């Protein structure tokens, strides 16, 4: 029966059929989009209220005393780290605790160390001042030679007047090096 319709009307019927299909498809798409928007609106409202709540909490934390204390502690840590770095030095080959260990290891029971003092010059050269008492000149001389044999020390200096006493000789030794 379709074959009995003239060719022009067949094209009009097909065009109208395709138009109706397009209208139904667009209507279905519109309904899907409208439904999605209806379901997304509550989610949007909840998320925007959460966002404003979180923003309020962030502002409260920024203005709290904990943040101010944390900032102050961070500043103290930065200052402390700078002090530590100035004591340690950048091109250091040996630590201060190792220097103390070397000095203590080289002394024997006849040498009593009363004080150790560390100074660092602007050139990066460090110096130790060792104050103590030696049982006799021979033990003091042996202690000086053992310190001079250490590779870490560039210079070991002791005043000649420290050898004036034969027994219980007080001494002050200056050790220089890159530490």
Buried (B, 14 or more C-beta within 10 A) or exposed (E): EEEEEEEEEEEEEEEEEEEEEEEEEEEEEEEEEEEEEEEEEEEEEEEEEEEEEEEEEEEEEEEEEEEEEEEEEEEEEEEEEEEEEEEEBEEBEBEBEEBBEBBEEBBEEBBEBEEBEBEBEEEEBBBBBBEBBBBBBEBBEBBBEBBBEBEBBBEBEBEEEBBEBEEEBBBBBBBBBBB
